[in-house]
Amino acid sequence: MVVQAPQTTSQEDKEQSFVLWFEEVGIEDVGLVGGKNSSLGEMIQQLGAKGVNVPTGFATTAYAYRYFVQKAGLETKLRQLFQDLDVENLQNLRERGKKARSLILNTPFPEELRQAISTAYQQLCERYGSSADICERFEGEEKQACQETSYDTDVAVRSSATAEDLPDASFAGQQETYLNVHGVKHVLEACHKCFASIFTDRAISYRVVKGFDHFDVALSVGVQKMVRSDLACSGVMFSIDTETGFENAALVTAAYGLGENVVQGAVNPDEYFVFKPTLKEGYRPILEKRLGSKEIKMIYDLGGGKMTKNVPVPEPERNTFALTDEEVLTLGNWACIIEDHYSEKRGQKTPMDIEWAKDGENGELFIVQARPETVQSQRARNVLRNYQLKGSSDVVALGRAVGEMIGQGKARVIMDVHRIDEFKPGEVLVTNKTDPDWEPIMKQASAIVTNQGGRTCHAAIIAREMGIPAIVGCGNATQAIKTGQEITVSCSEGEEGKIYKGLVPFEVEETVLDDLPRTRTQIMMNVGNPEEAFGLASIPCDGVGLARLEFIIANHIKAHPLALMHFDELEDESVKQQIAKITSWYDDKPQFFIDQLARGVGMIAAAFYPNPVVVRMSDFKSNEYANLLGGAQFEPKEENPMIGWRGASRYYDPNYREAFGLECKAIKHVRDDMGLTNLIPMIPFCRTPDEGRQVLAEMEKYGLKRGENGLQVYVMCEIPSNVILADEYSKVFDGFSIGSNDLTQLTLGLDRDSSLVAHIFDERNEGVKEMVRMVIEKAKKNNRKIGICGQAPSDYPEFARFLVELGIDSLSLNPDSVMKTWLDIAELEGLR
């Protein structure tokens, strides 16, 4: 039987109530029930009709907390206790915190408050019905332990401070949470502990640092029906990329069991990226899926007086994603709905930090918390900082990079939070994992390194908030690094963070982005690594003029496409085992190639959406293909691979066309299923217009027909025949991109890899410049797009000016050259 919650009729009644149901409060009631509880009420009232599931419950009010404090005369005693508080002195902080909590715990609740909480909990039990049949799921000793326990409705009891979840300050984790609480007695005990937790050491320290008076903040307690994620999975999601601040992607993390392990960083969860703009249009844009180790899970404990316990996750489950694609898309859609709602309510873009859980009994997904994200959303966007190492050293540990900064100092390895007073300001904190009890020293660290955790764990969140680099999920950092050892923590080299031995020199470049003039010539960017795409998207540009598949294939796929297609025929058993390992969750090996390639390309296309992203189809030479796993079996030995079997000549060849088909399927998935129609494929090393026609015919076999769904196909201009026959190529392709490296070597007749003739190689040679002049004029005459993606304009400002004077449509530059060239071109065009 489910009965409706009682409704309070007036604001005055609400302000004088000990308890309010979530259905009675909304976002405007932070002062009554805290940010967490008011947010739950807001979602239940406003977003339930849009499909967002939120389990209900009730909250004790700020009035209840203050009533308790005032009736017992606690404020005077607490103020006296904090007169000599020094949060920088850890011993002083611990002593004051312990005495404050003891004072509250040793003061009984007034009877009227006890009665209000008890009555509300009993009504919640009536709403959800009896839970006595829970014991039927167990056998033997577990069933007996269950039957000996009071199994009224199971609830989560969470603290919710009245100053928490503000856009510029996150009080998340400062107070306590209790899971799997049953019975009136235990609910009252948990509420009492939550009241006391307003004076945890970390909460006291955080309020002082953020400038909040201890007695201006009250404590509300949320009592919410538990979602049985102990039987399924749970996690955290953000409606923004937590590393780069990229606003168009939602990050979803997932692990088995209750969500505390993900929040605390006790597990390395699965991670998924969903692209919000095309998700809202009905597409299925899962940009990234990364399998986490998920070694343990938190479940209900049926005996021993504990509420939860951690148990190992079986190996097969560790190697399986915790969520289906459909569930990832549902959560991503909810993230969009929640963010849009809060943005409208606040009158400004409000990225959200959201906790979710899946119920293992009915398979339903639920949102259990939502708060504004407080780091990237507050970051200044008008200054671009670029950290670059200026030296090298041995790498002592690897993990997930948090932020894009570099930090260094002497390491301090601490395994027990009770030893944090050993930490000295400016050291690098190295530990297993952190929770809010570590925060008093985290703000003093030059960097943080942990064995456990993913990019949404506690250490990662606090590091971002405090503006320090962190590397999490290293696995062996506390063994590989010794206290007193000088180390450099680098998060500036992509998603993989590296800890180097010693103090490696580095530089920080700052670029002010205010009031950039719009140039006639499009300024585009060369991007190879999908992991850097979201970060690079913060650099102003008009899109991507060259995205290379080679990086994705070599670093993410690693195997030759034909080795995947003919896996059972592989002759080298060692290679076969390596491919089996990297494709372990794929029965269909070629699908691994398609998925990995599509996700890599999709990340780049999404980062710069809706601006054009030109993706060059694979352009390995035969010797480079042979270096991929299994490649030696399928590749010829050529005397001069540079001008051999590469580019277009491969794509329609009977010995390779099926492998090219995998590339086509990946591109089609990105455009048609993810909705990223800004992607423009480009054909490299196309020797004749007829070759171009044959390649287009191959692409059509896989649903990539030029002109359909807005599909354009470009061609690289890197062979003298591309220039001489540009009129003919204009009938086959929609645009050209000048590859200045190959065009230079083939115009001058030299091997750019040969040191013997390297001194002759120069894109500024008059012969090369004449080739460039000719193709720009012909492209313009045929109304075709013409740009350049080679190295020359990045290296030589005078060459970039030469191209602009010829009227080229776009320059695609290396990321570190974009801003300088932009300003130079603006001056040339008379805009500065």
C-alpha positions in Angstrom: 0.0 0.0 0.0 1.3 3.4 -0.9 -0.2 6.5 0.8 0.5 10.1 -0.1 2.8 12.3 2.0 1.0 14.9 4.2 1.1 18.4 2.7 2.0 21.5 4.7 -0.2 24.4 3.6 1.8 27.6 4.3 5.3 29.0 4.3 4.9 29.9 8.0 4.0 26.3 8.8 7.1 25.1 6.9 9.4 27.4 8.8 8.1 26.2 12.1 8.1 22.4 11.3 10.6 19.9 12.6 10.1 17.7 9.5 9.1 18.4 5.8 8.5 15.8 3.1 10.6 16.2 -0.1 7.4 16.9 -2.0 6.9 20.0 0.2 10.2 21.7 -0.6 12.0 23.1 -3.6 15.2 24.8 -4.6 14.1 28.0 -2.9 14.1 26.2 0.5 17.9 25.8 1.0 17.6 27.8 4.2 14.9 25.4 5.5 16.3 22.0 4.6 19.8 22.6 3.0 20.9 22.3 -0.6 20.8 18.5 -0.9 17.3 18.1 0.4 15.8 21.1 -1.3 17.3 19.8 -4.6 15.7 16.4 -4.1 12.3 18.1 -3.5 12.8 20.3 -6.6 13.4 17.3 -8.8 10.5 15.2 -7.4 8.1 18.1 -7.9 9.4 19.5 -11.2 11.2 16.7 -13.1 9.2 13.6 -12.3 6.8 14.4 -15.2 9.9 14.5 -17.5 10.9 10.9 -16.6 13.5 11.6 -13.9 13.1 9.1 -11.1 13.9 10.3 -7.5 13.2 8.2 -4.4 11.2 10.1 -1.8 11.7 10.7 1.9 11.6 13.6 4.4 14.0 16.1 5.9 14.5 17.5 9.4 14.6 21.2 9.1 17.1 23.9 10.0 14.4 25.0 12.6 14.7 21.5 14.2 18.5 21.8 14.4 18.4 25.3 15.9 15.6 24.3 18.3 17.7 21.4 19.5 20.8 23.6 19.9 19.0 26.5 21.7 16.8 24.3 24.0 20.0 22.6 25.3 22.0 25.8 25.5 24.6 24.4 23.2 25.6 27.6 21.2 27.2 29.3 24.2 29.2 26.2 25.1 30.3 25.7 21.4 31.3 29.4 20.9 33.4 29.2 24.1 35.0 26.0 22.8 35.9 27.6 19.4 37.4 30.8 20.9 41.0 29.6 20.4 40.3 27.5 17.3 43.2 27.3 14.9 42.4 25.1 11.8 46.1 25.3 10.7 47.0 23.5 13.9 45.8 19.9 13.3 46.0 18.9 17.0 44.0 22.0 18.0 41.4 21.3 15.2 41.1 17.6 16.3 40.6 18.5 20.0 38.0 21.2 19.3 36.1 19.0 16.8 36.0 16.0 19.1 34.7 18.0 22.0 32.0 19.7 19.9 30.7 16.4 18.5 30.7 14.8 22.0 28.8 17.8 23.3 26.0 17.2 20.7 26.0 13.4 20.9 25.7 13.5 24.7 22.7 15.9 24.5 19.5 14.0 24.0 17.0 15.1 21.3 13.9 16.9 22.8 11.0 14.5 22.9 8.9 16.6 20.4 11.8 16.3 17.9 12.1 12.5 18.5 8.4 12.1 18.0 8.4 14.1 14.7 11.2 12.0 13.2 9.6 8.8 14.4 6.2 9.6 13.0 7.6 10.6 9.6 9.7 7.4 9.3 6.7 5.3 10.2 4.7 7.1 7.4 7.6 6.4 5.0 7.4 2.7 5.9 3.6 2.8 5.1 4.3 4.5 1.8 6.7 1.8 0.7 5.0 -1.2 2.3 6.5 -3.9 4.5 10.0 -5.0 3.8 9.8 -8.2 5.9 10.0 -10.4 2.8 13.5 -9.1 2.1 14.9 -12.1 4.1 13.4 -14.6 1.5 16.2 -13.6 -0.9 18.8 -15.2 1.5 19.6 -18.7 2.7 21.2 -20.3 5.7 23.0 -18.0 8.2 22.4 -14.9 6.1 18.6 -15.6 6.2 18.7 -16.1 9.9 20.7 -12.9 10.5 18.2 -11.1 8.4 15.2 -12.5 10.3 16.8 -11.4 13.6 17.1 -7.8 12.3 14.3 -5.3 12.3 13.6 -4.8 8.6 11.4 -1.7 8.4 12.0 0.3 5.3 15.6 0.7 4.5 16.7 4.4 4.2 19.8 6.5 3.6 20.3 9.2 6.2 22.3 12.1 4.8 23.4 15.5 6.2 22.4 18.6 4.3 23.9 21.9 5.5 21.9 25.1 4.8 25.0 26.7 3.1 25.9 23.7 0.9 25.8 23.3 -2.8 26.3 27.0 -3.6 27.6 27.6 -7.1 30.9 28.9 -5.7 31.4 26.5 -2.7 30.7 22.8 -2.5 30.0 21.5 1.1 29.6 18.0 -0.3 31.1 15.3 2.0 31.7 17.7 4.9 29.1 16.0 7.1 28.1 12.3 7.5 26.0 9.8 5.5 24.6 6.5 6.8 23.3 3.8 4.5 21.0 0.8 5.0 19.4 2.2 8.1 16.4 0.3 9.5 13.9 0.9 12.3 13.0 4.0 14.3 15.8 3.6 16.9 18.5 3.5 14.3 17.0 6.3 12.2 17.1 8.5 15.3 20.6 7.5 16.1 21.7 8.3 12.5 20.0 11.7 12.6 21.8 12.5 15.9 25.2 11.6 14.4 24.4 13.8 11.4 23.7 16.7 13.7 27.0 16.1 15.4 28.8 15.9 12.1 28.3 19.6 11.4 31.4 19.8 13.6 33.6 17.2 11.9 37.2 18.4 11.6 36.9 18.8 7.8 33.6 20.7 8.1 35.1 23.1 10.7 38.2 23.7 8.6 36.2 24.1 5.3 33.8 26.7 6.8 36.8 28.7 8.2 38.6 28.6 4.8 35.4 29.7 2.9 34.5 32.4 5.4 31.3 30.9 6.9 30.3 31.5 10.5 29.8 28.1 12.3 26.5 29.3 13.7 25.1 30.8 10.4 25.0 27.3 9.1 22.3 24.9 10.2 22.1 21.1 9.6 19.1 19.4 8.0 19.0 15.6 7.7 17.5 13.8 4.7 15.9 10.4 5.3 15.5 8.9 1.8 14.2 5.5 0.7 17.3 3.4 -0.3 17.8 2.3 -3.9 19.0 -1.3 -3.9 22.1 -0.5 -5.9 23.9 -3.0 -3.6 22.3 -5.6 -5.9 23.2 -3.6 -9.1 25.4 -0.5 -9.6 25.6 3.2 -9.0 27.9 6.1 -9.6 28.3 9.8 -10.2 27.8 11.9 -13.3 28.6 15.5 -14.3 26.9 17.5 -17.0 30.3 19.0 -17.8 33.7 17.5 -18.4 35.4 17.8 -15.0 38.9 18.1 -16.4 38.6 20.7 -19.1 35.3 22.5 -18.5 33.9 21.4 -21.9 30.2 22.0 -21.5 28.7 19.8 -24.2 29.7 16.4 -22.8 28.2 14.6 -19.8 30.5 12.3 -17.9 29.0 9.2 -16.3 30.9 6.9 -14.0 29.6 3.5 -12.8 30.7 0.7 -10.4 28.9 -2.2 -8.8 27.2 -1.8 -5.4 26.4 1.3 -3.3 27.8 4.6 -4.5 30.0 5.5 -1.6 33.0 3.6 -3.1 32.8 5.8 -6.3 32.5 9.0 -4.3 35.3 8.1 -2.0 37.6 6.8 -4.8 37.8 3.3 -3.3 37.2 1.8 -6.8 38.2 2.7 -10.4 34.8 2.9 -12.1 33.7 2.6 -15.7 33.6 5.9 -17.5 31.3 7.1 -20.3 31.1 10.4 -22.2 27.8 11.4 -23.8 27.5 14.3 -26.2 24.6 16.4 -25.1 23.6 18.5 -28.2 22.9 15.5 -30.4 21.5 13.4 -27.6 18.8 16.0 -27.2 18.1 15.6 -30.9 17.5 11.9 -30.5 20.8 10.4 -31.5 22.9 7.9 -29.6 26.2 9.8 -29.1 28.2 7.7 -26.6 31.6 9.2 -27.3 33.7 7.1 -25.0 33.4 3.9 -22.9 36.3 3.1 -20.6 36.3 -0.1 -18.6 37.2 0.4 -14.9 38.7 -2.3 -12.6 35.7 -2.2 -10.2 37.5 -4.6 -7.8 35.2 -4.2 -4.8 31.5 -3.3 -4.2 29.7 -2.1 -1.1 26.6 -4.1 -0.2 24.2 -4.5 2.7 25.6 -6.2 5.8 23.1 -8.4 7.5 24.8 -8.9 10.9 27.5 -7.8 13.2 26.0 -4.4 13.9 27.3 -2.9 10.7 25.1 -1.4 8.0 27.3 -2.1 4.9 30.4 -4.0 3.9 32.8 -4.3 1.0 33.2 -7.6 -0.9 35.3 -8.5 -3.9 33.7 -8.3 -7.4 34.1 -11.6 -9.4 36.5 -11.4 -12.3 34.0 -11.8 -15.1 31.9 -8.8 -13.7 35.1 -6.6 -13.4 35.6 -7.2 -17.1 32.1 -6.2 -18.0 30.6 -2.7 -18.2 28.2 -2.1 -15.3 25.7 -0.2 -17.6 24.2 -1.0 -20.9 24.4 1.6 -23.7 20.6 2.3 -23.2 21.1 3.0 -19.5 24.1 5.3 -20.3 21.9 7.3 -22.7 19.1 7.5 -20.2 21.4 8.9 -17.5 22.9 11.3 -20.0 19.4 12.5 -21.0 18.6 13.0 -17.3 21.8 15.0 -16.8 20.6 17.3 -19.6 17.1 17.7 -18.1 18.5 18.4 -14.7 21.0 20.9 -16.0 18.5 22.7 -18.2 16.0 23.0 -15.3 18.6 24.4 -12.8 20.0 26.7 -15.4 16.5 28.1 -16.1 15.8 28.5 -12.3 19.1 30.3 -11.6 19.1 32.4 -14.8 22.6 31.2 -15.9 24.3 28.1 -17.2 24.5 25.7 -14.2 26.5 22.5 -14.8 25.5 19.8 -12.3 27.1 17.1 -10.1 24.7 14.2 -9.9 24.6 10.9 -8.0 22.6 8.0 -9.5 21.8 4.5 -8.5 20.3 1.4 -10.2 17.8 -0.7 -8.2 18.8 -4.4 -8.5 15.3 -5.5 -7.6 13.4 -3.8 -10.4 16.1 -2.7 -12.7 15.1 1.0 -12.5 17.5 3.9 -12.5 17.2 6.7 -9.9 18.8 10.1 -9.2 19.6 10.3 -5.5 21.4 13.7 -5.3 22.1 16.7 -7.6 24.1 19.8 -6.8 25.7 22.5 -8.9 29.2 21.7 -10.1 31.6 24.2 -8.3 34.9 24.0 -10.1 34.9 24.2 -13.9 31.7 26.3 -13.8 33.5 29.0 -11.8 36.8 29.0 -13.7 37.8 32.1 -15.6 37.4 31.5 -19.3 39.3 34.5 -20.6 42.8 33.3 -19.8 44.3 30.1 -21.4 47.1 28.5 -19.4 49.3 26.0 -21.1 51.7 23.9 -19.0 54.7 22.4 -20.8 57.5 20.2 -19.5 60.9 21.5 -20.6 62.9 18.4 -19.7 62.5 14.6 -19.1 63.2 12.0 -16.5 62.3 8.4 -15.6 58.6 7.8 -15.0 58.0 6.2 -11.6 54.2 5.8 -11.8 51.2 6.3 -14.1 47.5 7.1 -13.5 44.5 9.2 -14.5 45.4 12.9 -14.9 43.2 15.4 -13.1 43.5 18.9 -14.5 46.0 20.0 -17.0 48.7 21.3 -14.7 52.1 20.3 -13.4 53.2 20.3 -9.8 56.3 19.1 -8.0 58.0 18.8 -4.6 59.1 16.3 -2.1 56.8 13.3 -1.7 55.1 12.5 1.5 53.6 8.9 1.6 50.9 8.7 4.2 48.6 5.6 4.5 46.7 6.5 7.6 44.6 9.7 8.0 45.7 9.8 11.7 49.2 10.6 10.5 48.4 13.7 8.4 50.1 15.9 10.9 53.4 14.7 9.5 52.6 16.5 6.2 54.5 19.7 5.4 53.1 22.5 3.2 54.3 22.2 -0.4 54.9 18.5 -0.4 53.2 16.0 -2.8 50.7 13.9 -0.9 50.9 10.3 -1.9 48.3 7.9 -0.4 45.9 5.1 -1.2 42.8 7.3 -1.4 41.4 10.3 0.3 38.1 11.3 1.9 37.0 14.6 3.5 39.1 13.8 6.6 42.2 14.5 4.5 41.1 18.0 3.4 43.0 20.0 6.1 46.3 19.0 4.4 45.1 18.6 0.8 44.9 22.4 0.4 48.6 22.6 1.4 49.8 20.1 -1.2 51.7 21.0 -4.4 50.1 17.9 -5.9 48.2 14.7 -5.0 48.8 11.1 -6.0 46.6 8.2 -5.1 46.6 4.4 -5.8 42.8 4.3 -6.1 40.0 6.3 -7.6 38.6 7.6 -10.9 38.2 11.2 -12.2 35.1 11.7 -10.0 36.6 10.5 -6.7 37.1 12.7 -3.7 40.8 13.4 -4.4 40.0 14.5 -8.0 37.1 16.8 -7.0 39.1 18.5 -4.2 42.2 18.8 -6.4 40.2 20.6 -9.0 38.5 22.9 -6.5 41.8 23.8 -4.9 43.6 24.2 -8.3 46.3 21.7 -7.8 47.3 18.7 -10.1 46.4 15.2 -9.1 47.0 11.7 -10.5 44.5 9.1 -9.3 44.2 5.3 -9.8 47.9 4.7 -10.1 47.7 1.3 -8.4 51.2 1.2 -7.0 52.1 4.8 -6.3 52.7 4.3 -2.5 55.2 1.5 -3.3 56.9 3.2 -6.3 57.4 6.6 -4.5 59.3 7.1 -1.2 58.8 9.8 1.4 61.4 12.6 0.8 61.8 11.7 -2.9 61.6 14.7 -5.2 59.0 14.1 -7.9 57.2 16.0 -10.7 53.5 15.3 -11.2 52.5 16.0 -14.8 48.9 16.2 -15.9 49.7 18.2 -19.1 50.2 15.2 -21.4 46.7 14.0 -22.0 44.5 11.7 -19.9 47.4 9.6 -18.7 49.2 11.4 -15.8 52.9 10.8 -15.3 55.0 11.0 -12.1 58.6 11.7 -13.0 61.7 11.2 -10.8 63.2 14.6 -9.8 62.2 18.2 -10.4 61.7 18.4 -14.2 61.7 22.0 -15.5 58.4 23.2 -16.9 56.8 26.5 -18.1 53.4 28.0 -17.9 52.2 30.1 -20.9 49.2 32.4 -20.4 47.1 33.7 -23.3 44.3 36.3 -22.8 41.4 35.5 -25.0 39.4 38.7 -24.7 38.2 40.5 -27.8 39.8 38.4 -30.5 39.0 39.8 -33.9 37.2 37.6 -36.5 39.5 37.0 -39.5 38.3 36.4 -43.1 40.7 33.4 -43.2 39.5 30.6 -41.1 41.9 29.6 -38.4 41.6 25.8 -37.8 43.6 23.3 -35.7 45.4 20.0 -36.3 44.3 17.4 -33.7 45.6 13.9 -33.4 44.9 12.7 -29.9 41.2 12.4 -29.0 42.1 12.6 -25.3 43.3 16.2 -25.8 40.3 17.3 -27.9 38.0 18.7 -25.1 40.9 20.7 -23.7 42.0 22.0 -27.1 38.4 23.1 -27.8 38.9 26.0 -25.3 41.3 27.5 -27.8 39.3 29.8 -30.1 39.3 28.4 -33.7 37.0 27.7 -36.6 37.2 23.9 -36.4 39.7 21.1 -37.2 41.5 21.1 -40.5 43.2 17.8 -39.9 42.3 15.0 -37.5 44.6 12.0 -38.1 43.3 8.4 -37.7 46.9 7.1 -37.3 47.1 8.2 -33.7 43.8 6.4 -32.8 44.8 3.3 -34.6 48.3 3.1 -33.2 47.5 4.0 -29.6 43.9 2.9 -29.0 43.4 0.0 -31.4 47.0 -1.2 -31.8 46.1 -4.1 -34.1 46.1 -4.2 -37.9 42.5 -4.2 -39.2 43.1 -7.3 -41.3 44.5 -9.1 -38.3 41.1 -8.5 -36.6 39.1 -9.5 -39.6 41.2 -12.8 -40.0 41.9 -13.4 -36.3 41.5 -17.2 -36.6 44.0 -17.3 -39.4 46.8 -15.5 -37.5 50.1 -17.4 -37.7 51.9 -15.8 -34.7 50.5 -17.2 -31.5 52.0 -14.5 -29.4 50.4 -11.8 -31.5 47.1 -13.7 -31.4 47.2 -13.7 -27.6 47.9 -10.0 -27.4 45.0 -9.2 -29.8 42.7 -11.6 -27.8 43.6 -9.6 -24.6 42.9 -6.1 -25.9 39.6 -7.3 -27.5 38.6 -9.6 -24.6 35.0 -8.3 -24.4 34.5 -8.5 -28.2 33.4 -11.8 -29.9 33.3 -9.8 -33.1 36.9 -8.6 -33.4 36.4 -6.2 -36.4 33.7 -4.4 -34.3 36.4 -3.5 -31.8 38.2 -1.6 -34.6 35.0 0.2 -35.6 34.0 1.1 -32.1 37.4 2.4 -31.0 37.9 4.4 -34.2 34.4 5.9 -34.0 34.8 6.9 -30.4 38.2 8.5 -31.1 36.9 10.4 -34.1 33.6 11.2 -32.3 35.5 12.8 -29.4 37.2 15.2 -31.8 34.1 15.9 -33.9 32.1 16.6 -30.7 34.8 18.8 -29.2 34.5 21.3 -32.1 30.8 20.8 -33.0 29.2 22.3 -35.0 32.3 23.7 -36.7 33.8 21.4 -39.5 36.1 18.6 -38.5 38.1 17.3 -41.4 39.2 13.7 -40.7 41.9 12.2 -42.9 41.4 8.5 -43.6 44.3 6.3 -42.6 47.6 7.2 -44.2 50.1 4.7 -42.7 52.8 3.5 -45.0 53.2 -0.3 -45.4 56.2 -0.4 -43.0 54.1 1.4 -40.4 51.1 -0.9 -40.9 53.4 -3.8 -40.5 54.3 -2.5 -37.0 50.7 -2.9 -35.8 49.8 -6.2 -34.1 49.4 -8.8 -36.7 50.4 -6.4 -39.5 53.6 -8.2 -40.7 51.4 -11.1 -42.0 49.4 -8.8 -44.3 51.9 -6.1 -45.4 54.3 -6.2 -48.4 58.0 -5.2 -48.0 58.6 -2.1 -50.1 61.8 -0.4 -51.0 60.3 3.1 -50.7 57.0 3.0 -48.7 56.8 6.8 -48.7 55.7 6.7 -52.4 54.4 3.1 -52.4 51.1 1.4 -51.3 49.5 4.2 -49.2 46.4 6.4 -49.1 43.8 6.0 -51.9 45.6 3.2 -53.7 44.9 0.9 -50.7 41.3 1.7 -50.3 39.9 0.1 -53.4 42.6 -2.6 -53.7 41.2 -6.2 -53.3 43.9 -6.9 -50.7 42.8 -4.0 -48.4 39.3 -2.8 -49.4 37.6 -4.8 -46.6 39.8 -3.1 -44.0 39.0 0.3 -45.5 35.3 -0.7 -45.0 35.9 -0.8 -41.3 37.0 2.9 -41.4 33.9 3.7 -43.5 31.6 2.0 -41.0 33.2 4.0 -38.1 32.7 7.3 -40.0 29.1 6.4 -40.8 28.5 5.6 -37.1 29.8 9.0 -36.0 27.8 10.9 -38.6 24.5 8.9 -38.6 24.2 7.4 -35.1 26.0 10.1 -33.0 24.6 12.9 -35.2 28.0 14.5 -35.7 27.5 15.6 -39.3 30.2 18.2 -39.0 32.7 15.4 -39.8 34.2 15.6 -43.3 36.3 12.6 -44.4 39.4 13.4 -46.5 41.3 11.1 -48.9 45.1 11.2 -48.7 47.6 10.5 -51.4 45.2 10.3 -54.3 47.3 10.0 -57.4 44.7 10.4 -60.1 41.1 11.6 -60.4 40.0 8.1 -61.3 41.5 6.8 -58.1 39.3 9.3 -56.3 36.2 8.0 -58.1 37.0 4.4 -57.1 37.5 5.4 -53.5 34.1 7.2 -53.5 32.5 4.1 -55.0 33.9 2.0 -52.1 32.6 4.5 -49.6 29.1 4.3 -51.1 29.1 0.6 -50.4 29.1 1.4 -46.7 26.4 4.2 -46.9 28.8 7.1 -47.3 27.5 8.7 -50.4 28.7 12.2 -51.3 25.9 14.7 -51.0 23.6 12.5 -48.8 23.0 13.8 -45.3 25.2 16.7 -46.1 28.3 14.5 -46.7 31.3 16.3 -48.2 34.5 14.5 -49.1 37.8 16.4 -49.4 41.1 15.3 -50.9 44.6 16.0 -49.8 46.7 18.1 -52.2 50.2 16.7 -51.7 51.2 15.3 -55.1 52.0 17.6 -58.1 49.3 15.8 -60.1 46.7 17.1 -57.5 47.8 20.6 -58.5 48.1 20.1 -62.3 44.8 18.3 -62.5 43.0 20.4 -59.9 40.2 21.2 -62.3 39.5 17.4 -62.7 39.8 16.7 -59.0 37.2 19.5 -58.4 34.7 17.4 -60.2 35.3 14.5 -57.8 35.7 16.2 -54.4 34.2 19.0 -52.4 37.5 20.6 -51.3 41.2 20.4 -51.0 43.7 20.5 -48.1 47.3 21.2 -48.9 49.7 18.8 -47.3 52.8 20.9 -47.5 55.2 18.2 -46.2 54.5 15.7 -49.0 54.0 18.4 -51.6 57.4 19.8 -50.8 59.3 16.5 -51.1 57.5 15.5 -54.3 58.0 18.9 -55.9 61.6 19.0 -55.0 62.2 15.3 -55.6 63.6 14.4 -52.2 63.0 12.0 -49.4 62.1 14.1 -46.3 63.3 11.3 -44.1 66.8 11.4 -45.5 69.3 13.5 -43.6 71.5 13.7 -46.7 69.1 16.0 -48.5 67.3 17.5 -45.4 69.0 20.9 -45.9 67.1 21.3 -49.2 63.6 20.6 -47.7 61.9 24.0 -47.4 58.2 24.8 -48.0 59.2 28.3 -48.8 61.0 27.2 -51.9 59.7 29.2 -54.9 58.8 26.0 -56.8 56.7 24.8 -53.8 55.1 28.2 -53.5 54.2 28.2 -57.2 52.5 24.9 -56.7 50.5 26.3 -53.8 49.6 29.4 -55.8 48.3 27.3 -58.7 46.0 25.0 -56.7 44.5 27.9 -54.7 43.7 29.7 -57.9 42.1 26.6 -59.5 40.1 25.7 -56.4 38.7 29.3 -56.3 37.8 29.1 -60.0 35.9 25.8 -59.4 34.2 27.1 -56.3 35.9 24.5 -54.1 37.1 24.9 -50.5 40.9 25.1 -50.2 42.9 25.1 -47.0 46.3 23.9 -45.7 47.0 21.4 -42.9 50.7 20.9 -43.3 53.4 22.0 -40.9 54.6 25.1 -42.8 52.2 27.8 -41.6 52.8 26.7 -38.0 56.6 27.0 -38.4 56.9 30.0 -40.7 54.7 33.1 -40.1 55.8 34.5 -43.4 54.5 31.4 -45.2 51.1 31.8 -43.4 51.0 35.4 -44.6 51.8 34.3 -48.1 48.8 31.9 -48.0 46.4 34.6 -46.7 47.5 37.0 -49.5 46.6 34.3 -52.0 43.1 34.1 -50.5 43.3 30.7 -49.0 40.1 29.7 -47.1 41.7 28.3 -44.0 44.9 27.6 -42.2 45.0 24.5 -39.9 47.7 24.9 -37.4 49.3 23.0 -34.5 47.6 24.0 -31.2 50.5 25.9 -29.9 50.6 28.1 -33.0 46.9 29.0 -33.2 46.8 32.2 -31.1 50.0 33.7 -32.4 49.0 33.1 -36.0 45.5 34.3 -35.4 46.7 37.7 -34.2 49.3 37.9 -37.0 46.6 37.2 -39.7 44.2 39.7 -38.1 46.9 42.3 -38.4 47.6 41.3 -42.0 43.9 41.6 -42.8 43.8 45.1 -41.3 41.7 44.1 -38.2 44.2 45.2 -35.6 
